[in-house]
């Protein structure tokens, strides 16, 4: 039990369950976690929120969801009795992983507005990719900000890092790529997009007029007194703990603590089954993901313009 982690790779004969973290949630959580991991390893069952099923994460009482349920449906029982062949080499869950291509593509599109040398552009893009894959500068991420003052303080900290860079070379471009990843992540994993849409409609505007490129970035929006009232009351960012996420226990942890988990508010994806990004606000032809992406792109371009006039 030195390393609290469980692993039940699909189609493998062996899995490991380290119960230190699960024990904090009680004996029932341990028993359910064992059953959940055996379902992966011995019986080859996928999560209910895999893209093939198009079911939202943490929305069922199924054993293979990230809730406390223990239900199984008929096709799962059928698979248990006839699991078939699973090729599992190097397989790992992708649920909950940050969407690398989204951040990369936003930055790539932003950089097309500037005449940077190809080496500089490559460094920018390497930085944004590494921020996702390697988790660099987690201390500047917006995770776990529960009130307006915490969100605002994180923006101040991030801006102090960004605007401290005055010389653009391959090394500084790489670092800026990492910082800009955090800017983009704010729009994907906070209540900001939802609050702005609420503000937009409740101040007499029609939702069909709002397009992603008209979406206000955080800095401009909070200058509006009415919207700032919304933000001061309701802004928060997704709860995330890498220690528990590695174990597959982080959604459980957030639920127990009454928090909104990072993955459940995920607007990174435009496909069903990956957060709420593919849903559309009532009356709009655009998805929440498209609005979040529009704001992230606009903010990224604004930052680049302000540094390299």
Secondary structure, 3 states (H helix, E strand, C coil): CCCCCEECCCCCCCCEECCHHHHCCCHHHHHHHHHHHHHHHCCCCCCCCCCCCCCCCCCCCECCCCCCCCECCHHHHHHHHCCCCCCCCCCCCCCCCCCHHHHHHHHHHHHCCCCCCHHHHHHHHHHHHHHHHHCCCHHHCCCCCCCHHHHHHHHHHHHHHHCCCCCCCHHHHHHHHHHHHHHHHHHHCECHHHHHHHHHHHCCCCHHHCCHHHCCCHHHHCCCHHHHHHHHHHCCECECCHHHHHHCCHHHHHHHCCCCECCCCCCCCCCCCCCCCCCECCCCCCEHHHHHHHHHHHHHHHHHHHHCC
